[in-house]
Amino acid sequence: MPWIHTVRNEDATGRLARTYRAAIERAGRVFGIVRAQSLAPPILDASMGLYQKIMYAPEGISRRQREMLATVVSQVNECHY
């Protein structure tokens, strides 16, 4: 598995600290997929914004169906996210 330098919760400041707090409020912790982008907070925020727009879109399939599809794709890709 590759090693990626990331910013720990206690070392996050400014924009990244706010993003981490939001992740903790939303999911109870900062997942690795979020932490992997910690060196580029603007890109992390854009990525999270895109994810939220896709997952919470009012049109198309339901949120539950989107989550089920994400789970299946992760399983096929042998990714625990």
PDB file as gemmi writes it, atoms N, CA and C in Angstrom:
CRYST1    1.000    1.000    1.000  90.00  90.00  90.00 P 1                      
ATOM      1  N   MET A   1       0.858  -1.183   0.000  1.00  0.00           N  
ATOM      2  CA  MET A   1       0.000   0.000   0.000  1.00  0.00           C  
ATOM      3  C   MET A   1       0.897   1.236   0.000  1.00  0.00           C  
ATOM      4  N   PRO A   2       0.616   2.218  -0.834  1.00  0.00           N  
ATOM      5  CA  PRO A   2       1.445   3.427  -0.881  1.00  0.00           C  
ATOM      6  C   PRO A   2       1.294   4.258   0.383  1.00  0.00           C  
ATOM      7  N   TRP A   3       2.324   4.975   0.701  1.00  0.00           N  
ATOM      8  CA  TRP A   3       2.316   5.869   1.856  1.00  0.00           C  
ATOM      9  C   TRP A   3       2.070   7.281   1.351  1.00  0.00           C  
ATOM     10  N   ILE A   4       1.107   7.948   1.933  1.00  0.00           N  
ATOM     11  CA  ILE A   4       0.764   9.320   1.559  1.00  0.00           C  
ATOM     12  C   ILE A   4       0.873  10.181   2.807  1.00  0.00           C  
ATOM     13  N   HIS A   5       1.631  11.259   2.728  1.00  0.00           N  
ATOM     14  CA  HIS A   5       1.721  12.182   3.855  1.00  0.00           C  
ATOM     15  C   HIS A   5       0.365  12.867   4.014  1.00  0.00           C  
ATOM     16  N   THR A   6      -0.136  12.871   5.235  1.00  0.00           N  
ATOM     17  CA  THR A   6      -1.420  13.519   5.524  1.00  0.00           C  
ATOM     18  C   THR A   6      -1.290  14.383   6.769  1.00  0.00           C  
ATOM     19  N   VAL A   7      -2.284  15.203   6.994  1.00  0.00           N  
ATOM     20  CA  VAL A   7      -2.318  16.090   8.164  1.00  0.00           C  
ATOM     21  C   VAL A   7      -3.220  15.448   9.217  1.00  0.00           C  
ATOM     22  N   ARG A   8      -2.691  15.254  10.417  1.00  0.00           N  
ATOM     23  CA  ARG A   8      -3.474  14.696  11.522  1.00  0.00           C  
ATOM     24  C   ARG A   8      -4.486  15.732  12.007  1.00  0.00           C  
ATOM     25  N   ASN A   9      -5.551  15.250  12.658  1.00  0.00           N  
ATOM     26  CA  ASN A   9      -6.597  16.151  13.176  1.00  0.00           C  
ATOM     27  C   ASN A   9      -5.999  17.255  14.024  1.00  0.00           C  
ATOM     28  N   GLU A  10      -5.134  16.878  14.959  1.00  0.00           N  
ATOM     29  CA  GLU A  10      -4.582  17.851  15.905  1.00  0.00           C  
ATOM     30  C   GLU A  10      -3.616  18.846  15.258  1.00  0.00           C  
ATOM     31  N   ASP A  11      -3.164  18.552  14.039  1.00  0.00           N  
ATOM     32  CA  ASP A  11      -2.251  19.466  13.344  1.00  0.00           C  
ATOM     33  C   ASP A  11      -2.961  20.338  12.307  1.00  0.00           C  
ATOM     34  N   ALA A  12      -4.226  20.078  12.071  1.00  0.00           N  
ATOM     35  CA  ALA A  12      -4.979  20.839  11.060  1.00  0.00           C  
ATOM     36  C   ALA A  12      -5.266  22.249  11.577  1.00  0.00           C  
ATOM     37  N   THR A  13      -5.113  23.220  10.681  1.00  0.00           N  
ATOM     38  CA  THR A  13      -5.402  24.615  11.019  1.00  0.00           C  
ATOM     39  C   THR A  13      -6.248  25.229   9.907  1.00  0.00           C  
ATOM     40  N   GLY A  14      -6.856  26.366  10.222  1.00  0.00           N  
ATOM     41  CA  GLY A  14      -7.586  27.143   9.226  1.00  0.00           C  
ATOM     42  C   GLY A  14      -8.644  26.354   8.488  1.00  0.00           C  
ATOM     43  N   ARG A  15      -8.591  26.459   7.173  1.00  0.00           N  
ATOM     44  CA  ARG A  15      -9.594  25.832   6.302  1.00  0.00           C  
ATOM     45  C   ARG A  15      -9.656  24.317   6.514  1.00  0.00           C  
ATOM     46  N   LEU A  16      -8.489  23.686   6.632  1.00  0.00           N  
ATOM     47  CA  LEU A  16      -8.467  22.235   6.809  1.00  0.00           C  
ATOM     48  C   LEU A  16      -9.084  21.840   8.148  1.00  0.00           C  
ATOM     49  N   ALA A  17      -8.826  22.596   9.184  1.00  0.00           N  
ATOM     50  CA  ALA A  17      -9.425  22.309  10.493  1.00  0.00           C  
ATOM     51  C   ALA A  17     -10.944  22.395  10.405  1.00  0.00           C  
ATOM     52  N   ARG A  18     -11.448  23.376   9.682  1.00  0.00           N  
ATOM     53  CA  ARG A  18     -12.902  23.510   9.509  1.00  0.00           C  
ATOM     54  C   ARG A  18     -13.466  22.323   8.725  1.00  0.00           C  
ATOM     55  N   THR A  19     -12.758  21.900   7.703  1.00  0.00           N  
ATOM     56  CA  THR A  19     -13.193  20.752   6.902  1.00  0.00           C  
ATOM     57  C   THR A  19     -13.188  19.484   7.747  1.00  0.00           C  
ATOM     58  N   TYR A  20     -12.159  19.297   8.550  1.00  0.00           N  
ATOM     59  CA  TYR A  20     -12.094  18.136   9.436  1.00  0.00           C  
ATOM     60  C   TYR A  20     -13.240  18.156  10.447  1.00  0.00           C  
ATOM     61  N   ARG A  21     -13.521  19.316  11.026  1.00  0.00           N  
ATOM     62  CA  ARG A  21     -14.629  19.412  11.992  1.00  0.00           C  
ATOM     63  C   ARG A  21     -15.950  19.034  11.323  1.00  0.00           C  
ATOM     64  N   ALA A  22     -16.147  19.504  10.101  1.00  0.00           N  
ATOM     65  CA  ALA A  22     -17.378  19.181   9.364  1.00  0.00           C  
ATOM     66  C   ALA A  22     -17.456  17.674   9.099  1.00  0.00           C  
ATOM     67  N   ALA A  23     -16.332  17.062   8.766  1.00  0.00           N  
ATOM     68  CA  ALA A  23     -16.313  15.615   8.530  1.00  0.00           C  
ATOM     69  C   ALA A  23     -16.670  14.859   9.801  1.00  0.00           C  
ATOM     70  N   ILE A  24     -16.143  15.311  10.918  1.00  0.00           N  
ATOM     71  CA  ILE A  24     -16.434  14.658  12.204  1.00  0.00           C  
ATOM     72  C   ILE A  24     -17.903  14.825  12.564  1.00  0.00           C  
ATOM     73  N   GLU A  25     -18.455  15.990  12.327  1.00  0.00           N  
ATOM     74  CA  GLU A  25     -19.875  16.222  12.599  1.00  0.00           C  
ATOM     75  C   GLU A  25     -20.758  15.344  11.705  1.00  0.00           C  
ATOM     76  N   ARG A  26     -20.325  15.162  10.458  1.00  0.00           N  
ATOM     77  CA  ARG A  26     -21.111  14.415   9.481  1.00  0.00           C  
ATOM     78  C   ARG A  26     -20.968  12.900   9.674  1.00  0.00           C  
ATOM     79  N   ALA A  27     -19.741  12.441   9.932  1.00  0.00           N  
ATOM     80  CA  ALA A  27     -19.487  10.995   9.910  1.00  0.00           C  
ATOM     81  C   ALA A  27     -18.902  10.447  11.216  1.00  0.00           C  
ATOM     82  N   GLY A  28     -18.620  11.321  12.159  1.00  0.00           N  
ATOM     83  CA  GLY A  28     -18.071  10.864  13.433  1.00  0.00           C  
ATOM     84  C   GLY A  28     -16.565  10.752  13.455  1.00  0.00           C  
ATOM     85  N   ARG A  29     -15.933  10.913  12.315  1.00  0.00           N  
ATOM     86  CA  ARG A  29     -14.468  10.863  12.221  1.00  0.00           C  
ATOM     87  C   ARG A  29     -14.018  11.373  10.859  1.00  0.00           C  
ATOM     88  N   VAL A  30     -12.717  11.530  10.705  1.00  0.00           N  
ATOM     89  CA  VAL A  30     -12.147  11.923   9.416  1.00  0.00           C  
ATOM     90  C   VAL A  30     -11.645  10.645   8.749  1.00  0.00           C  
ATOM     91  N   PHE A  31     -12.324  10.235   7.707  1.00  0.00           N  
ATOM     92  CA  PHE A  31     -11.934   9.017   7.005  1.00  0.00           C  
ATOM     93  C   PHE A  31     -10.680   9.243   6.172  1.00  0.00           C  
ATOM     94  N   GLY A  32      -9.974   8.156   5.871  1.00  0.00           N  
ATOM     95  CA  GLY A  32      -8.730   8.210   5.115  1.00  0.00           C  
ATOM     96  C   GLY A  32      -8.871   8.854   3.755  1.00  0.00           C  
ATOM     97  N   ILE A  33     -10.006   8.643   3.104  1.00  0.00           N  
ATOM     98  CA  ILE A  33     -10.220   9.238   1.784  1.00  0.00           C  
ATOM     99  C   ILE A  33     -10.224  10.765   1.854  1.00  0.00           C  
ATOM    100  N   VAL A  34     -10.682  11.295   2.971  1.00  0.00           N  
ATOM    101  CA  VAL A  34     -10.656  12.751   3.202  1.00  0.00           C  
ATOM    102  C   VAL A  34      -9.238  13.171   3.568  1.00  0.00           C  
ATOM    103  N   ARG A  35      -8.628  12.445   4.484  1.00  0.00           N  
ATOM    104  CA  ARG A  35      -7.275  12.772   4.953  1.00  0.00           C  
ATOM    105  C   ARG A  35      -6.247  12.719   3.815  1.00  0.00           C  
ATOM    106  N   ALA A  36      -6.478  11.836   2.834  1.00  0.00           N  
ATOM    107  CA  ALA A  36      -5.543  11.696   1.714  1.00  0.00           C  
ATOM    108  C   ALA A  36      -5.421  12.985   0.902  1.00  0.00           C  
ATOM    109  N   GLN A  37      -6.431  13.850   0.992  1.00  0.00           N  
ATOM    110  CA  GLN A  37      -6.422  15.116   0.258  1.00  0.00           C  
ATOM    111  C   GLN A  37      -6.063  16.301   1.158  1.00  0.00           C  
ATOM    112  N   SER A  38      -5.597  16.020   2.355  1.00  0.00           N  
ATOM    113  CA  SER A  38      -5.403  17.071   3.357  1.00  0.00           C  
ATOM    114  C   SER A  38      -4.329  18.097   3.012  1.00  0.00           C  
ATOM    115  N   LEU A  39      -3.414  17.769   2.131  1.00  0.00           N  
ATOM    116  CA  LEU A  39      -2.373  18.733   1.765  1.00  0.00           C  
ATOM    117  C   LEU A  39      -2.863  19.781   0.776  1.00  0.00           C  
ATOM    118  N   ALA A  40      -4.075  19.570   0.253  1.00  0.00           N  
ATOM    119  CA  ALA A  40      -4.659  20.520  -0.711  1.00  0.00           C  
ATOM    120  C   ALA A  40      -6.097  20.821  -0.298  1.00  0.00           C  
ATOM    121  N   PRO A  41      -6.292  21.602   0.778  1.00  0.00           N  
ATOM    122  CA  PRO A  41      -7.647  21.874   1.274  1.00  0.00           C  
ATOM    123  C   PRO A  41      -8.631  22.400   0.233  1.00  0.00           C  
ATOM    124  N   PRO A  42      -8.234  23.290  -0.694  1.00  0.00           N  
ATOM    125  CA  PRO A  42      -9.218  23.735  -1.689  1.00  0.00           C  
ATOM    126  C   PRO A  42      -9.717  22.585  -2.573  1.00  0.00           C  
ATOM    127  N   ILE A  43      -8.826  21.684  -2.920  1.00  0.00           N  
ATOM    128  CA  ILE A  43      -9.216  20.530  -3.741  1.00  0.00           C  
ATOM    129  C   ILE A  43     -10.070  19.573  -2.917  1.00  0.00           C  
ATOM    130  N   LEU A  44      -9.711  19.374  -1.658  1.00  0.00           N  
ATOM    131  CA  LEU A  44     -10.508  18.546  -0.758  1.00  0.00           C  
ATOM    132  C   LEU A  44     -11.929  19.082  -0.655  1.00  0.00           C  
ATOM    133  N   ASP A  45     -12.062  20.378  -0.446  1.00  0.00           N  
ATOM    134  CA  ASP A  45     -13.393  20.979  -0.329  1.00  0.00           C  
ATOM    135  C   ASP A  45     -14.190  20.830  -1.627  1.00  0.00           C  
ATOM    136  N   ALA A  46     -13.522  21.006  -2.774  1.00  0.00           N  
ATOM    137  CA  ALA A  46     -14.204  20.840  -4.064  1.00  0.00           C  
ATOM    138  C   ALA A  46     -14.650  19.388  -4.246  1.00  0.00           C  
ATOM    139  N   SER A  47     -13.799  18.457  -3.869  1.00  0.00           N  
ATOM    140  CA  SER A  47     -14.127  17.038  -3.970  1.00  0.00           C  
ATOM    141  C   SER A  47     -15.315  16.685  -3.082  1.00  0.00           C  
ATOM    142  N   MET A  48     -15.307  17.180  -1.857  1.00  0.00           N  
ATOM    143  CA  MET A  48     -16.416  16.915  -0.938  1.00  0.00           C  
ATOM    144  C   MET A  48     -17.707  17.562  -1.441  1.00  0.00           C  
ATOM    145  N   GLY A  49     -17.587  18.753  -2.027  1.00  0.00           N  
ATOM    146  CA  GLY A  49     -18.753  19.424  -2.587  1.00  0.00           C  
ATOM    147  C   GLY A  49     -19.366  18.623  -3.721  1.00  0.00           C  
ATOM    148  N   LEU A  50     -18.526  18.087  -4.604  1.00  0.00           N  
ATOM    149  CA  LEU A  50     -19.017  17.274  -5.710  1.00  0.00           C  
ATOM    150  C   LEU A  50     -19.692  16.010  -5.170  1.00  0.00           C  
ATOM    151  N   TYR A  51     -19.049  15.359  -4.209  1.00  0.00           N  
ATOM    152  CA  TYR A  51     -19.627  14.155  -3.603  1.00  0.00           C  
ATOM    153  C   TYR A  51     -21.016  14.444  -3.023  1.00  0.00           C  
ATOM    154  N   GLN A  52     -21.122  15.528  -2.270  1.00  0.00           N  
ATOM    155  CA  GLN A  52     -22.402  15.862  -1.643  1.00  0.00           C  
ATOM    156  C   GLN A  52     -23.474  16.202  -2.682  1.00  0.00           C  
ATOM    157  N   LYS A  53     -23.086  16.897  -3.743  1.00  0.00           N  
ATOM    158  CA  LYS A  53     -24.060  17.220  -4.789  1.00  0.00           C  
ATOM    159  C   LYS A  53     -24.553  15.954  -5.480  1.00  0.00           C  
ATOM    160  N   ILE A  54     -23.661  15.007  -5.704  1.00  0.00           N  
ATOM    161  CA  ILE A  54     -24.056  13.751  -6.340  1.00  0.00           C  
ATOM    162  C   ILE A  54     -24.936  12.929  -5.407  1.00  0.00           C  
ATOM    163  N   MET A  55     -24.510  12.768  -4.171  1.00  0.00           N  
ATOM    164  CA  MET A  55     -25.226  11.885  -3.239  1.00  0.00           C  
ATOM    165  C   MET A  55     -26.554  12.461  -2.775  1.00  0.00           C  
ATOM    166  N   TYR A  56     -26.679  13.762  -2.728  1.00  0.00           N  
ATOM    167  CA  TYR A  56     -27.905  14.388  -2.218  1.00  0.00           C  
ATOM    168  C   TYR A  56     -28.750  15.049  -3.295  1.00  0.00           C  
ATOM    169  N   ALA A  57     -28.478  14.759  -4.565  1.00  0.00           N  
ATOM    170  CA  ALA A  57     -29.255  15.348  -5.657  1.00  0.00           C  
ATOM    171  C   ALA A  57     -30.724  14.934  -5.533  1.00  0.00           C  
ATOM    172  N   PRO A  58     -31.647  15.878  -5.704  1.00  0.00           N  
ATOM    173  CA  PRO A  58     -33.068  15.550  -5.545  1.00  0.00           C  
ATOM    174  C   PRO A  58     -33.639  14.737  -6.709  1.00  0.00           C  
ATOM    175  N   GLU A  59     -33.013  14.806  -7.860  1.00  0.00           N  
ATOM    176  CA  GLU A  59     -33.546  14.095  -9.022  1.00  0.00           C  
ATOM    177  C   GLU A  59     -32.819  12.765  -9.222  1.00  0.00           C  
ATOM    178  N   GLY A  60     -33.419  11.923 -10.059  1.00  0.00           N  
ATOM    179  CA  GLY A  60     -32.801  10.636 -10.371  1.00  0.00           C  
ATOM    180  C   GLY A  60     -33.093   9.594  -9.303  1.00  0.00           C  
ATOM    181  N   ILE A  61     -32.128   8.731  -9.086  1.00  0.00           N  
ATOM    182  CA  ILE A  61     -32.327   7.649  -8.122  1.00  0.00           C  
ATOM    183  C   ILE A  61     -32.265   8.179  -6.685  1.00  0.00           C  
ATOM    184  N   SER A  62     -32.746   7.383  -5.757  1.00  0.00           N  
ATOM    185  CA  SER A  62     -32.796   7.812  -4.358  1.00  0.00           C  
ATOM    186  C   SER A  62     -31.405   7.797  -3.715  1.00  0.00           C  
ATOM    187  N   ARG A  63     -31.276   8.465  -2.594  1.00  0.00           N  
ATOM    188  CA  ARG A  63     -30.018   8.463  -1.845  1.00  0.00           C  
ATOM    189  C   ARG A  63     -29.644   7.039  -1.461  1.00  0.00           C  
ATOM    190  N   ARG A  64     -30.622   6.272  -1.027  1.00  0.00           N  
ATOM    191  CA  ARG A  64     -30.367   4.872  -0.643  1.00  0.00           C  
ATOM    192  C   ARG A  64     -29.792   4.091  -1.827  1.00  0.00           C  
ATOM    193  N   GLN A  65     -30.356   4.284  -3.011  1.00  0.00           N  
ATOM    194  CA  GLN A  65     -29.848   3.584  -4.196  1.00  0.00           C  
ATOM    195  C   GLN A  65     -28.431   4.036  -4.535  1.00  0.00           C  
ATOM    196  N   ARG A  66     -28.158   5.323  -4.375  1.00  0.00           N  
ATOM    197  CA  ARG A  66     -26.800   5.828  -4.636  1.00  0.00           C  
ATOM    198  C   ARG A  66     -25.796   5.183  -3.688  1.00  0.00           C  
ATOM    199  N   GLU A  67     -26.173   5.072  -2.419  1.00  0.00           N  
ATOM    200  CA  GLU A  67     -25.300   4.444  -1.426  1.00  0.00           C  
ATOM    201  C   GLU A  67     -25.082   2.968  -1.746  1.00  0.00           C  
ATOM    202  N   MET A  68     -26.150   2.294  -2.173  1.00  0.00           N  
ATOM    203  CA  MET A  68     -26.012   0.876  -2.537  1.00  0.00           C  
ATOM    204  C   MET A  68     -25.074   0.713  -3.733  1.00  0.00           C  
ATOM    205  N   LEU A  69     -25.208   1.583  -4.730  1.00  0.00           N  
ATOM    206  CA  LEU A  69     -24.308   1.523  -5.887  1.00  0.00           C  
ATOM    207  C   LEU A  69     -22.860   1.783  -5.479  1.00  0.00           C  
ATOM    208  N   ALA A  70     -22.671   2.771  -4.616  1.00  0.00           N  
ATOM    209  CA  ALA A  70     -21.312   3.067  -4.145  1.00  0.00           C  
ATOM    210  C   ALA A  70     -20.719   1.880  -3.409  1.00  0.00           C  
ATOM    211  N   THR A  71     -21.538   1.197  -2.629  1.00  0.00           N  
ATOM    212  CA  THR A  71     -21.077   0.023  -1.891  1.00  0.00           C  
ATOM    213  C   THR A  71     -20.678  -1.105  -2.841  1.00  0.00           C  
ATOM    214  N   VAL A  72     -21.500  -1.346  -3.850  1.00  0.00           N  
ATOM    215  CA  VAL A  72     -21.199  -2.394  -4.826  1.00  0.00           C  
ATOM    216  C   VAL A  72     -19.914  -2.069  -5.588  1.00  0.00           C  
ATOM    217  N   VAL A  73     -19.775  -0.830  -6.036  1.00  0.00           N  
ATOM    218  CA  VAL A  73     -18.570  -0.432  -6.772  1.00  0.00           C  
ATOM    219  C   VAL A  73     -17.332  -0.570  -5.891  1.00  0.00           C  
ATOM    220  N   SER A  74     -17.425  -0.163  -4.638  1.00  0.00           N  
ATOM    221  CA  SER A  74     -16.297  -0.312  -3.723  1.00  0.00           C  
ATOM    222  C   SER A  74     -15.928  -1.771  -3.532  1.00  0.00           C  
ATOM    223  N   GLN A  75     -16.922  -2.633  -3.390  1.00  0.00           N  
ATOM    224  CA  GLN A  75     -16.671  -4.065  -3.220  1.00  0.00           C  
ATOM    225  C   GLN A  75     -15.982  -4.639  -4.462  1.00  0.00           C  
ATOM    226  N   VAL A  76     -16.487  -4.301  -5.641  1.00  0.00           N  
ATOM    227  CA  VAL A  76     -15.891  -4.794  -6.876  1.00  0.00           C  
ATOM    228  C   VAL A  76     -14.442  -4.323  -7.005  1.00  0.00           C  
ATOM    229  N   ASN A  77     -14.187  -3.096  -6.567  1.00  0.00           N  
ATOM    230  CA  ASN A  77     -12.831  -2.530  -6.625  1.00  0.00           C  
ATOM    231  C   ASN A  77     -11.960  -2.910  -5.437  1.00  0.00           C  
ATOM    232  N   GLU A  78     -12.504  -3.765  -4.538  1.00  0.00           N  
ATOM    233  CA  GLU A  78     -11.796  -4.194  -3.332  1.00  0.00           C  
ATOM    234  C   GLU A  78     -11.326  -3.002  -2.505  1.00  0.00           C  
ATOM    235  N   CYS A  79     -12.218  -2.025  -2.391  1.00  0.00           N  
ATOM    236  CA  CYS A  79     -11.959  -0.802  -1.621  1.00  0.00           C  
ATOM    237  C   CYS A  79     -12.919  -0.771  -0.451  1.00  0.00           C  
ATOM    238  N   HIS A  80     -12.425  -0.584   0.759  1.00  0.00           N  
ATOM    239  CA  HIS A  80     -13.314  -0.603   1.924  1.00  0.00           C  
ATOM    240  C   HIS A  80     -14.110   0.677   2.098  1.00  0.00           C  
ATOM    241  N   TYR A  81     -13.940   1.669   1.240  1.00  0.00           N  
ATOM    242  CA  TYR A  81     -14.770   2.869   1.336  1.00  0.00           C  
ATOM    243  C   TYR A  81     -16.055   2.641   0.599  1.00  0.00           C  
TER     244      TYR A  81                                                      
END                                                                             
